[in-house]
Amino acid sequence: MSEGNIFKVGNAVISKVYETSLGFEATTLFPKWQHAPQKVYLSVHSWLVKDEGKIYLIDTGIGKDKPRASALFNQQNHPFLEELAKHGVTPEQVDYVLITHIHTDHVGWNTVLKDGEWKATFPNARYIIPEESYQFQLSEKGKATSAQPCFKDSVLPLVEAGLVDFIPAAGGLFDGKFEYFPTPGHCTGHMSIRLNSEQQSALFAGDVMHALEQITDPQMGSMFCEDKPQADLTRIEILNQVAESNALYFSSHFGGSSVGRISKNDEGYVWHPVNN
């Protein structure tokens, strides 16, 4: 259920912490785009989860003052922490930061620049990161990817500070209620996170999907997916899971509330926005 911009899944209270929106030419973002040419806007945000006295943050956006090759991400300074404060949370109060994958727009606020060094934005939190995603960035192949800068300034400093716990490649349960599981295709080590509470469930699927059009056309992969055939298979699997379980889907990049349910009929999948 939802109340305003607040969503409830069992005992958990979930809200979106907005950072910014990014505009792409549809035919660039989606090489197989079949509709009329247009701009597609992707929301960049985090999910704030409050449950049983603990505060969780799922993915952390682009970040502040981060040098990046792309102008979309370079040296950004959006009022993300001010948005977090509107939800009644200070950085010191965050207990856990849950990361789906190591990409520029998902780990940026992990760290902030203090006295010339990248330090944990959420100093009292444990950062939960898929181990396969981390190990890939240490490899020679990983070092050649566009994610390497965010790995160096938004992940490595946390590992060196001893603030990171890793989720194995097979996935697993975290803190009794969050289930990490592999959703391959978008990038090496990409994982989604299922929250189960009081027989209700929510799915934070990372970048399995970027835009609503992929629900009606699930084989339309984005330019950001490394293994597009595998990403297509994963997308269909997740769509089926959400439709069958009636879980609330918390998207990383959909606009509006970014939250909805998915059903399936003879014509395909249908998005049902919640509080959009």
Disulfide bonds with the S-S distance in Angstrom:
none
